[in-house]
Amino acid sequence: MTDTIKQPSPQAIAKKENAKLRAQQGLVSRVLHLRIKDKHANKLIELAREVNMVWNYVNDLSIRIFERERRFTQRSDLHAYTAGASKEGLRLHSQTIQAINEEYLTRRRQFKKIKLNWRTSNPKSARRSLGWIPFKSSALSYKGGQVRFCGEIISSWDSYGLANYVVDGELGPGNFSQDAKGRWYLNVTVQVKKKPKTTTPHDICESAIGIDLGLKEFLSCSDGQQVEAQQFYRNMEAKLATAQRAKKDKRVKAIHSKIANRRKDFLHKESTKLARNYQAIIVGDVNASGLAQTTMAKSVLDAGWSAFRTMLKYKCDDAGVWFREVNESYTTQECSHCGGRHGPKGRDELHVRAWTCCACGAHHDRDINAAKNIMVRGLGILQREFDEALEKMEQSAAADGNTSEPAVNKDSGTAHKCNAMAGVGHGPLAEGIPVL
C-alpha cells in the first residue's frame, strides 16, 4: 500500500498567494480596537450567549467522539455537525459559527487538552465568561460609519477612520469582546502599508538611540533623556484596598480599569514619541517575567516593560524605524568610554546611581551609561546584519554576471562617523553601516 501525499487545499493555496502579494505591496496586518456604544450591549450579550452555546456544544461533541472513537475532531467534523445551525433559529452568521469551531481547535492544540473549559453565560456566576463573538470578514460589512453584523447596525467611536481600511465593502476578520465593566469593543484586522526604512547610513547613526528600562526612571536614553516611572497601581492602592474591604465589586473593577487605562495611555504616548523621533531604537532585554517573581514584583508589573517593548516594536515596524532588543548583561558595569567593567555590581550596589571609572576617570550616571552601552551593542548587531546582507547581494550579483556596484553608500565620512559611534569603548567596527 503506497502512502498518499496530502495536497494543500485551494483555500490554503489562495491564502499563501495573498500573503505573498501583501508582502510585495509592503502591507502588514494590524488589529484596530474600537469602543462600541453602550446602547448595543444587550444585543451583543444575547449573541454572546449563542456563541457560548455553540462552544459548549463542540466541546461536548469532541469529548464524546474521543471517548467513542479515540480520535480528535477535525475542522471538517465540527463544520459538518454545526452546518445549518443558523437556519434552525440561531442568529449567528454561518461564518461566525465556523470561526468558533476554528478557535476551539486552536485552543485545544495550544493547551494540549481533550476537554476545554465550558463557557458560562450566567451573569451571577463566579465563573461567568466575558462576552466574545468572533467573525470572519464576510460576516461583517461597513457602510456610512457603521458596521452591520447579524442583521444589526452597530455604532462605535471610530477614532481610526475605518472607511480608509475597507476593501470591497468588507473589513478583515476579528471579534467583539467585553471587558470586566461590561463595555464592548470591536477588534478588527486591517491591512496597513509600512513606511520604508531609511537606507542612509548617516541617518541611522545620527538618529539612533539606546534605551535602558528601570523602576526609578522608567526609561533612560543614551542621549541623556530620562522619563520618570509612573506608579499607577501604588497611587490607587489605598482606594483599591478600601473598596475591596467594603466588598464593592463594581468599584474595584472601576479602579482596576482606571489603573490599566492610565498605564496604557502612558506607554502609548512614550512609544509613539520615540518611534516618530528616531531612525534606530535599541532596547535592553530586561527579564520582566523573572523579576516579577522577586520582591520587586509589584513595581515591575506596574512599570509594564513588556507591553512597552511590544508597542515600540510594531510602531517602529510601521514607521520604518530599525528596532532591536539586545542582551543588557554587564551594561551597568561597563564604562561607555573605555569598556572596563568598573561600575556598581549586584544588588548590594543598587543604591549607587552615579559612579566614576577608575581606569579613564569618566563620570557616569548609572542608567544613562547602561543606555549608551545598549546602543553600542545594537549598532554592532545592525552592522553584522547589514554586512551579511551586503555579502549576499554581492554573491547574487556575481552569480548573475552583474559587475556593477551594489547600491550601498560608501561615503568615507559617513562610514567613519558610524564606526566612531558604534565602536566607542569596544574597538571600531568594520566598514560603515551599508544598506540592507
Stockholm file with secondary structure:
# STOCKHOLM 1.0

chainA/1-436         MTDTIKQPSPQAIAKKENAKLRAQQGLVSRVLHLRIKDKHANKLIELAREVNMVWNYVNDLSIRIFERERRFTQRSDLHAYTAGASKEGLRLHSQTIQAINEEYLTRRRQFKKIKLNWRTSNPKSARRSLGWIPFKSSALSYKGGQVRFCGEIISSWDSYGLANYVVDGELGPGNFSQDAKGRWYLNVTVQVKKKPKTTTPHDICESAIGIDLGLKEFLSCSDGQQVEAQQFYRNMEAKLATAQRAKKDKRVKAIHSKIANRRKDFLHKESTKLARNYQAIIVGDVNASGLAQTTMAKSVLDAGWSAFRTMLKYKCDDAGVWFREVNESYTTQECSHCGGRHGPKGRDELHVRAWTCCACGAHHDRDINAAKNIMVRGLGILQREFDEALEKMEQSAAADGNTSEPAVNKDSGTAHKCNAMAGVGHGPLAEGIPVL
#=GR chainA/1-436 SS CCCCCCCCCHHHHHHHHHHHHHHHTTEEEEEEEEEECGGGHHHHHHHHHHHHHHHHHHHHHHHHHHHHHSCCCCHHHHHHHHTTGGGGTCCSCHHHHHHHHHHHHHHHHHHTCSSCCCCBCCTTSTTBCCCEEEECGGGEEEETTEEEETTEEECEECSSCGGGGCBTTBCCCEEEEECTTSCEEEEEEEEEECCCCCCCHHHHHHTEEEEEECSSEEEEETTSCEEECCCHHHHHHHHHHHHHHTTCHHHHHHHHHHHHHHHHHHHHHHHHHHHHHCSEEEEECCCHHHHTTSTTHHHHHHHTHHHHHHHHHHHHHHHTCEEEEECCTTTTTBCTTTCCBCSCCTGGGTTCCEEECTTTCCEEEHHHHHHHHHHHHHHHHHHHHHHHHHHHHHHHHHHTTCCSCCSCCCCHHHHHHHHHHHTTTTCCCSSCCCCC
#=GC SS_cons         CCCCCCCCCHHHHHHHHHHHHHHHTTEEEEEEEEEECGGGHHHHHHHHHHHHHHHHHHHHHHHHHHHHHSCCCCHHHHHHHHTTGGGGTCCSCHHHHHHHHHHHHHHHHHHTCSSCCCCBCCTTSTTBCCCEEEECGGGEEEETTEEEETTEEECEECSSCGGGGCBTTBCCCEEEEECTTSCEEEEEEEEEECCCCCCCHHHHHHTEEEEEECSSEEEEETTSCEEECCCHHHHHHHHHHHHHHTTCHHHHHHHHHHHHHHHHHHHHHHHHHHHHHCSEEEEECCCHHHHTTSTTHHHHHHHTHHHHHHHHHHHHHHHTCEEEEECCTTTTTBCTTTCCBCSCCTGGGTTCCEEECTTTCCEEEHHHHHHHHHHHHHHHHHHHHHHHHHHHHHHHHHHTTCCSCCSCCCCHHHHHHHHHHHTTTTCCCSSCCCCC
//
